[in-house]
Amino acid sequence: MKSPIPDYLKQVLEHVRPQDGGTPADYIETLAKADTSRLAVALAMVDGQIYSAGDDTVEFSIQSISKAFVYAMAIEDAGLEAVLAKIGVEPSGDAFNKLSLERGSNRPMNPMINAGAITAHLSNLSVDEEVYEAELRDADRNMGIGYMLKAAGIITCVPREAVTGYIRQCSINVNVKDLAMMLATLCNAGIHPVTGESIIPQTSVRQVFSVMTTCGMYDAAGAWVSRIGIPAKSGVAGAIIGALPGQVGIATFSPRLDERGNSVRGVKICERLSSDMGLHMMDVSQIAVATVRTSMATIINSGPDAHTDNCNRSVVIFSMRGVVRFGGSERLTRAIVRELDAPNPEDPGSGRAHDACAVVLSFHEVFSLSPVAKRVSHEDIFRLVKEGRLVVAIDPGDVLQIDRGAAGEKFKVVETEEQARYEIGGTGCQAVAQSNDW
Ligand SMILES: NC(=O)CC[C@H](N)C(=O)O
């Protein structure tokens, strides 16, 4: 079978092609001459698979999109605190090249406008010399921003150096596939999908996505977030990048810009992808569904090594499933409380197994436990053990990551149900299940 995704992307391009409003950036000579018929889109999945359509090998200068990556590099280089001391994180509501600083702190408002990007600049990658020279010939405004930053004490180097460095960084050549893959790296928690190399720490990725969300589309950021709802960044050569963290990096290219400097067709492509593919990050698409199954069993052991204590060997089994985050761990906790707490006379169904001597927590079908879900589950285990119960965790994938000795003798971690049965009843025991689960 041929994948429908490239066909879909072609359709999206044909859908936006009739949009011929806007003009290429005219203040940089080379960009003003751009071929406005160029149109491309690429998606890169977090496992490195790329889909693209249109002029997907045509190169263009990265321009302001570089700001997102240079911001990540600045955090890497100097640490978040030092970067925050120099560059704010508030949307400016102004054009990207406005000569303005935050009142009070004197910092550039955010790293996605020129003042913030000139401050963050530290890159020296290879560049398109023609675009670089063209922008440098007409760089009075950016030089003005550089001198303003120097006067305000935000930068200490020669302003011309910071500005030329920034302009070089904007002149790096890329195509939509390169950009989509750069984004997929961010979406993959900073790990390059193909090489597996850790490029950017996860905390920096979160910071970059945050400012892309609130400041990435300049003075159109609010409308962008409500209409399209993905962290994004645009550049005056006509590219836009967008990210769906954990899933996919998106890049589009078309040189005609609207009055804010965002690609007209690019915005339309992103709009279409967002609505067709349900990408808006504020869509309530996944309501936490039941992730805990509860069942009871009685363990009977007539074998030679039957336990000698006089527990009736009633067991309650809680089986978790899927990607468990706070909501899932809360459900587990609620199920445990409901089954094992002393019965409430007003609610005869509650506390059905409060005298159960053993509790099995099965994480066998759990794909991942978030840090908070881990903490809640560990605490559940400690509390159950403290009540005098034997707790057996079935955790073949070690998703719990619990110190096995932390809860004492009454806590065991095993890999299979058979081993759990053995821990509770000894060899030769049988489980008489009251549900299908055991
Ligand atoms: N929005 C942009 O892409 C602006 C980048 C451009 N090099 C400038 O500083 O004007």
The ligand as an SDF file (V2000), in Angstrom:
LIG
                    3D

 10  9  0  0  0  0  0  0  0  0999 V2000
   11.3650   37.9950   10.8520 N   0  0  0  0  0  0  0  0  0  0  0  0
   12.5590   37.6880   10.3530 C   0  0  0  0  0  0  0  0  0  0  0  0
   12.7570   36.6340    9.8000 O   0  0  0  0  0  0  0  0  0  0  0  0
   13.5810   38.7650   10.4720 C   0  0  0  0  0  0  0  0  0  0  0  0
   14.9800   38.2890   10.1910 C   0  0  0  0  0  0  0  0  0  0  0  0
   15.8000   39.3310    9.4950 C   0  0  0  0  0  0  0  0  0  0  0  0
   17.1280   38.8540    9.3100 N   0  0  0  0  0  0  0  0  0  0  0  0
   15.8060   40.6410   10.2810 C   0  0  0  0  0  0  0  0  0  0  0  0
   16.4350   40.7530   11.2750 O   0  0  0  0  0  0  0  0  0  0  0  0
   15.1550   41.5830    9.9060 O   0  0  0  0  0  0  0  0  0  0  0  0
  1  2  1  0
  2  3  2  0
  2  4  1  0
  4  5  1  0
  5  6  1  0
  6  7  1  0
  6  8  1  0
  8  9  2  0
  8 10  1  0
M  END
$$$$
